[in-house]
Amino acid sequence: MTDDEVRRLLKHVGRGVTAIRNRALIATMYRAGLRVSEALASYPKDVDAVDGVVRVLHGKGDRARTVALDAEALALLGRWADVSPTPAAPG
């Protein structure tokens, strides 16, 4: 997808808490090049907002890697963390 296509998609995800989650998920996947399974397996502890990176623990071939996130994706993740109704990480 192009940047323009992703921006248009982000504008049409709806409203409310679910939309905030979806925007964060789409932006993170696009900006960091994450696969769906990698994004869904991520936890807030995997994101380093200071360094602007996310740690993927079980990527393709079960390999770990660290990928960069831009400020926009980090802001959307921060917004989701603020409103998320679920616990941040497994016990």
C-alpha positions in Angstrom: 0.0 0.0 0.0 1.1 3.6 -0.6 1.3 6.2 2.1 -1.8 7.9 0.7 -3.8 4.6 0.7 -2.9 3.9 4.3 -3.8 7.5 5.4 -7.2 7.1 3.7 -7.7 3.7 5.4 -6.9 5.3 8.8 -9.5 8.0 8.2 -12.2 5.4 7.7 -11.8 3.0 10.6 -14.7 4.5 12.5 -14.9 6.0 15.9 -14.5 5.0 19.5 -12.1 2.7 21.3 -12.1 0.1 18.6 -11.1 2.7 16.0 -8.3 3.9 18.2 -7.0 0.3 18.5 -7.4 -0.3 14.7 -5.5 2.9 13.8 -2.6 1.9 16.2 -2.5 -1.6 14.7 -2.6 -0.5 11.1 0.0 2.3 11.6 2.3 0.0 13.5 2.1 -2.8 10.9 2.6 -0.4 8.0 5.4 1.8 9.5 7.4 -1.1 11.1 6.6 -3.7 8.4 5.1 -6.1 10.8 3.1 -9.2 9.8 -0.4 -9.5 11.3 0.8 -12.3 13.6 3.7 -10.2 14.8 1.6 -7.2 15.5 -1.1 -9.2 17.4 1.6 -11.0 19.5 3.1 -7.7 20.6 2.7 -6.2 24.1 3.4 -2.6 25.3 6.6 -3.9 27.0 7.9 -4.6 23.4 7.7 -0.9 22.5 10.5 1.4 23.4 9.1 4.9 22.8 12.3 6.6 23.8 14.3 4.9 21.1 11.4 4.6 18.7 11.5 0.9 18.2 9.5 -2.2 18.7 10.9 -5.6 19.5 9.4 -8.5 17.6 10.2 -11.6 19.6 8.8 -14.3 17.3 9.1 -13.1 13.7 9.4 -15.1 10.5 11.4 -18.3 11.2 10.9 -17.6 14.9 13.6 -15.0 14.8 13.6 -11.9 17.0 14.3 -8.5 15.5 14.0 -4.8 16.4 12.3 -2.4 14.0 11.9 1.3 14.0 8.6 3.1 14.5 8.0 6.7 13.5 6.5 9.4 15.8 3.0 9.1 14.3 2.8 5.3 14.9 4.2 5.8 18.4 1.6 8.5 19.1 -1.2 6.2 18.0 0.1 3.4 20.2 0.3 5.8 23.1 -3.3 6.8 22.5 -4.4 3.1 22.4 -2.5 2.5 25.7 -4.4 5.3 27.3 -7.8 3.9 26.5 -7.2 0.2 26.3 -9.7 -1.7 28.5 -7.4 -4.8 28.7 -4.3 -5.5 30.8 -1.0 -4.4 29.3 0.9 -7.7 29.4 0.5 -11.3 30.4 0.9 -12.1 34.1 
